[in-house]
């Protein structure tokens, strides 16, 4: 009879050599960013940084703030706190917002979907505040949620003071932090958000006496470059900012540029950065979701032989024509979680490149495993004896 593992935690380390490159980001030629004061490019699935220019310098974000606002509104829709067709009554405060707006009147009612459309396409400040109040009661309480979410996501240099991005001293973020929240938004809501961020024009109140023509503030979506989002921003203090995204060649790239003196410079830097990334990088699939990481045998379990598999793909970005490095894995399995483990995470796979932690992936069981009853245990014992 095979010996039953008694420890509740085992650690297995495997060394595998891959032709691989490990770099958190690539410094491109100095002429790539000609206008913006800071910039970053990342790939959505992997989260890999592909270009970094002053990405941790603190700056005012202007209306790129609304990437977080939109994320929390989508969360509220997902959680049932608000509904798509729910009518929201505009407060005096929401109606008083300046800057980009759809000119909501006090006590005017509009559905959540139409307000969200106004925020995403036209960067409407009044619509953003109306939605913030619908979710949290007041903009102030909504901003608390924004800062809590920023902390949860590791946005270390961000402080929100409002839901719109209108200038307030101390309302700041970084290109790096903006890439984090933009990635989170797309990872969770790409199918709902991209159709809106890629819409160039639409109407609100179309069948009323005061129709409003929505025109996307991101003109790059109709430039023919494949850009389909995400959010523009501008104030005198922030300069011209843009969180952009494009999907091609199995990759979705997010770029952030901040502090450009002109909209033309902002757009040119964005296009240059996207062109650079797609010309110089490709995604490499290391191992697909469901790949068997380890097979174990334990007669106390039914079935007694079971497979531990990846809960998601493992992929990373590499430079084209790059040289390799060393890829290593560390598997940590919590034996106590294997009992009655249907749908549970039972361990972690730690992926290292050149001895640096690159990624942590949840492990799960391929089969439904439960603790053997007395008859099943006897059967396993006799089977091993025979």
C-alpha positions in Angstrom: 0.0 0.0 0.0 1.3 3.4 -0.9 2.2 5.7 1.9 -0.5 8.3 2.5 0.8 11.9 2.6 0.3 13.2 6.1 1.5 16.8 5.9 -1.2 19.4 5.2 1.1 21.4 3.0 3.6 20.3 0.5 6.0 22.4 -1.5 7.4 21.2 -4.8 9.8 23.2 -6.9 10.4 22.4 -10.5 13.1 23.9 -12.7 12.4 24.3 -16.4 14.5 26.2 -18.8 12.7 28.3 -21.4 13.8 30.6 -24.1 12.4 33.6 -22.3 13.0 37.3 -21.6 12.2 38.9 -18.2 11.9 42.6 -18.1 9.3 44.7 -16.2 9.4 47.2 -19.0 11.4 48.4 -21.9 12.9 51.8 -22.4 12.3 52.7 -26.0 14.2 55.3 -27.9 14.1 58.7 -26.3 12.1 60.2 -29.2 9.1 57.9 -28.7 7.3 60.2 -26.3 7.7 63.8 -27.7 4.9 65.6 -25.9 3.6 64.0 -22.7 5.3 64.3 -19.4 4.6 60.7 -18.4 3.5 57.5 -20.2 3.2 53.8 -19.8 2.1 50.8 -22.0 0.9 47.5 -20.6 -0.8 44.3 -21.9 -4.1 43.5 -20.3 -4.1 39.7 -19.8 -0.5 39.4 -18.5 -0.3 42.9 -16.9 3.2 43.2 -18.2 4.7 46.7 -18.5 6.1 47.2 -21.9 7.2 50.8 -21.8 7.7 53.3 -19.0 8.3 57.0 -19.1 8.1 58.8 -15.7 5.2 56.5 -15.0 5.3 57.0 -11.2 5.4 60.8 -11.3 2.3 62.2 -9.5 0.1 64.3 -11.8 -3.5 65.5 -12.0 -5.6 63.1 -14.1 -8.4 65.3 -15.2 -11.3 63.2 -16.6 -9.2 60.0 -16.8 -10.4 60.0 -13.2 -13.7 58.6 -14.6 -12.0 55.2 -15.4 -12.4 54.5 -11.7 -15.9 56.1 -11.6 -17.0 53.9 -14.4 -15.5 50.8 -12.8 -17.4 51.4 -9.6 -20.6 52.0 -11.5 -20.2 48.7 -13.3 -19.5 47.0 -10.0 -22.8 48.5 -8.7 -24.7 47.2 -11.7 -23.1 43.7 -11.3 -24.0 43.6 -7.6 -27.6 44.8 -8.1 -27.2 48.1 -6.3 -28.5 49.9 -9.3 -30.3 48.7 -12.5 -29.7 49.5 -16.1 -33.2 50.9 -16.7 -33.5 52.6 -13.3 -34.4 56.2 -13.5 -32.1 58.5 -11.6 -33.3 61.9 -10.4 -30.7 64.7 -10.9 -29.8 66.6 -7.7 -29.1 70.3 -7.7 -25.5 69.5 -7.0 -25.1 67.1 -9.9 -26.8 69.6 -12.2 -24.3 72.3 -11.1 -21.2 70.6 -12.5 -19.2 72.6 -14.9 -16.9 71.4 -17.7 -18.0 68.6 -20.0 -21.7 67.9 -19.4 -25.1 67.0 -20.9 -26.8 69.9 -19.2 -28.9 67.9 -16.8 -31.6 70.0 -15.1 -32.4 69.7 -11.4 -34.9 66.9 -10.8 -34.5 65.7 -14.4 -34.7 61.9 -14.7 -32.5 59.7 -16.8 -31.8 56.0 -16.9 -28.6 54.6 -15.5 -27.7 53.3 -19.0 -28.1 56.8 -20.6 -26.1 58.4 -17.8 -23.4 55.9 -18.2 -23.3 56.4 -21.9 -22.9 60.2 -21.3 -20.0 59.6 -19.0 -18.2 57.1 -21.3 -18.7 58.8 -24.6 -18.9 62.5 -23.8 -17.2 62.6 -20.4 -20.2 64.3 -18.8 -19.4 65.5 -15.3 -23.1 66.0 -14.3 -23.9 62.5 -15.3 -20.9 61.1 -13.4 -22.0 62.8 -10.2 -25.6 61.8 -10.7 -24.5 58.1 -10.9 -22.1 58.5 -8.0 -25.0 59.8 -5.8 -27.2 56.9 -7.0 -24.6 54.4 -6.0 -23.4 55.9 -2.6 -25.9 58.6 -1.7 -23.4 61.4 -2.0 -20.3 62.1 -4.2 -18.3 62.3 -1.0 -19.2 58.7 0.0 -18.6 57.6 -3.6 -15.1 59.1 -3.5 -14.4 57.1 -0.3 -15.2 54.0 -2.4 -12.9 55.2 -5.1 -10.0 55.5 -2.7 -10.7 52.2 -1.1 -10.7 50.5 -4.5 -7.5 52.3 -5.4 -5.8 51.0 -2.2 -7.1 47.4 -2.9 -5.7 47.4 -6.4 -2.3 48.7 -5.2 -2.6 52.2 -6.8 0.0 53.6 -4.4 0.2 57.2 -5.6 -3.5 58.0 -6.2 -5.8 60.2 -4.2 -9.3 61.0 -5.4 -11.2 64.0 -4.2 -14.1 63.9 -6.7 -15.7 61.6 -9.2 -15.2 63.8 -12.2 -11.6 64.9 -12.4 -12.4 68.6 -12.1 -9.4 70.4 -10.7 -8.9 70.1 -6.9 -5.5 70.5 -5.2 -4.4 67.1 -4.1 -6.5 65.1 -6.6 -3.7 63.1 -8.2 -2.6 59.8 -9.7 0.2 58.5 -12.0 0.4 56.9 -15.4 1.2 53.6 -13.7 -1.8 53.8 -11.4 -4.1 54.7 -14.3 -2.9 51.6 -16.2 -3.9 49.5 -13.2 -7.5 50.7 -13.0 -7.9 50.7 -16.8 -6.7 47.0 -16.8 -9.1 46.1 -14.0 -12.0 47.8 -15.9 -11.3 45.9 -19.1 -10.6 42.5 -17.4 -14.0 42.7 -15.7 -16.2 44.5 -18.2 -14.6 44.5 -21.7 -17.7 43.2 -23.4 -19.9 45.9 -21.9 -17.4 48.9 -22.0 -15.6 48.6 -25.3 -18.8 48.9 -27.4 -19.4 52.3 -25.7 -15.8 53.6 -25.7 -15.6 52.8 -29.4 -18.9 54.7 -30.2 -18.1 58.0 -31.9 -21.6 59.5 -31.7 -25.0 58.9 -30.2 -28.0 60.8 -28.9 -29.7 61.3 -25.6 -33.3 62.5 -25.1 -33.7 61.7 -28.8 -37.5 61.7 -28.8 -37.8 64.8 -26.6 -37.8 68.6 -27.2 -34.2 68.8 -25.9 -32.2 66.1 -27.7 -28.4 66.0 -27.0 -25.8 64.9 -29.5 -23.0 62.9 -27.8 -19.7 63.1 -29.5 -16.8 61.0 -28.3 -14.0 63.0 -26.8 -11.4 60.4 -28.1 -11.1 61.2 -31.8 -8.5 58.4 -32.2 -11.3 55.8 -32.3 -12.1 56.9 -35.9 -8.5 57.3 -37.0 -8.2 53.8 -38.6 -5.6 52.7 -36.1 -7.8 50.1 -34.4 -8.0 52.1 -31.1 -11.3 51.4 -29.4 -11.1 53.3 -26.1 -10.8 54.3 -23.4 -10.9 57.8 -21.7 -9.6 61.3 -22.4 -8.9 64.1 -19.9 -8.0 67.7 -19.9 -7.8 70.6 -17.5 -5.4 73.6 -17.5 -3.5 72.0 -14.6 -3.4 68.5 -15.9 -2.8 69.1 -19.5 -4.0 66.6 -22.1 -4.3 63.0 -20.9 -5.4 59.9 -22.6 -6.0 56.3 -21.5 -6.1 54.4 -24.8 -6.5 50.7 -25.8 -6.2 48.6 -28.9 -6.7 44.9 -29.5 -4.7 43.1 -32.2 -2.5 39.9 -32.7 -4.0 38.3 -29.6 -3.0 41.2 -27.4 -5.0 44.0 -25.8 -2.7 46.9 -25.1 -3.4 49.8 -22.7 -1.4 53.1 -23.0 -1.5 56.1 -20.8 -0.1 59.5 -21.6 -0.4 62.4 -19.2 0.5 66.1 -19.2 0.7 66.8 -23.0 0.5 70.5 -23.9 -1.8 69.9 -26.9 -4.4 67.3 -28.0 -2.3 66.7 -31.1 0.7 65.9 -29.1 -1.3 63.6 -26.8 -2.7 61.7 -29.7 0.6 61.4 -31.5 2.4 60.0 -28.5 -0.4 57.5 -28.0 -0.2 56.3 -31.6 3.6 56.2 -31.5 3.5 54.1 -28.3 0.9 51.7 -29.6 2.8 51.2 -32.9 6.0 50.6 -31.0 4.5 47.9 -28.8 2.8 46.0 -31.6 6.0 46.2 -33.7 8.3 45.0 -30.9 6.4 42.6 -28.7 4.4 39.4 -28.9 2.5 37.3 -26.4 3.8 33.8 -25.5 1.5 31.2 -24.0 3.5 29.3 -21.3 0.7 26.9 -20.4 -3.1 26.9 -21.0 -5.8 26.8 -18.4 -6.5 23.2 -17.3 -2.9 22.0 -17.8 -2.0 19.3 -15.3 0.6 20.6 -12.8 0.7 17.6 -10.6 -1.0 14.2 -10.2 -1.4 12.9 -6.6 -2.5 9.6 -5.1 -4.2 9.4 -1.7 -6.3 6.4 -0.7 -8.2 8.5 1.8 -9.8 10.4 -1.1 -12.3 9.4 -3.7 -11.1 9.2 -6.4 -7.7 8.2 -4.9 -5.8 9.5 -7.9 -6.5 13.1 -8.9 -5.0 15.9 -11.0 -4.1 19.4 -9.9 -4.5 21.9 -12.8 -4.1 25.6 -13.6 -7.2 27.8 -13.1 -6.1 30.1 -15.9 -3.7 30.5 -18.8 -0.1 31.5 -18.0 1.2 33.8 -20.6 3.6 36.7 -20.8 4.9 39.3 -23.3 8.3 38.9 -24.8 10.3 41.1 -27.1 10.4 39.7 -30.7 13.7 38.0 -31.5 14.7 38.1 -27.8 17.1 35.8 -26.0 16.0 33.5 -23.2 16.1 33.3 -19.4 15.3 30.6 -16.8 11.7 29.9 -15.9 11.0 28.1 -12.5 7.9 27.0 -10.7 7.0 26.5 -7.1 3.9 24.6 -6.2 2.2 25.0 -2.8 -0.8 22.8 -2.1 -3.0 22.9 1.0 -4.0 19.3 1.6 -6.8 20.3 4.0 -8.6 22.1 1.1 -8.7 19.0 -1.1 -11.5 17.3 0.9 -14.9 18.2 -0.6 -13.0 20.6 -2.9 -15.6 21.0 -5.7 -14.9 24.5 -7.1 -12.3 25.4 -4.5 -8.8 26.8 -4.9 -6.5 24.3 -3.3 -3.1 25.8 -3.9 -0.9 28.3 -5.7 1.6 28.1 -8.5 4.4 30.6 -8.2 6.1 31.5 -11.5 9.7 32.9 -11.4 11.7 34.2 -14.2 15.5 34.6 -13.5 14.7 33.9 -9.9 12.3 36.9 -9.7 8.6 36.3 -8.9 6.7 37.0 -12.0 3.2 35.7 -11.4 1.0 33.7 -8.9 -1.7 31.4 -10.3 -4.5 29.6 -8.5 -4.5 25.8 -8.6 -7.7 23.7 -8.6 -8.7 20.1 -9.0 -9.6 18.6 -12.3 -11.9 16.1 -10.7 -14.4 16.5 -7.9 -12.7 15.0 -4.9 -14.2 14.0 -1.6 -13.1 12.1 1.5 -13.5 8.3 1.1 -16.2 6.6 3.2 -15.4 3.3 5.0 -16.4 1.0 2.1 -14.5 3.1 -0.5 -11.5 3.1 1.8 -11.6 -0.7 2.1 -11.9 -1.0 -1.7 -8.8 1.2 -2.2 -6.8 -0.8 0.3 -7.7 -4.2 -1.3 -7.0 -2.7 -4.7 -3.5 -1.7 -3.6 -2.8 -5.1 -2.0 -3.9 -7.0 -5.1 
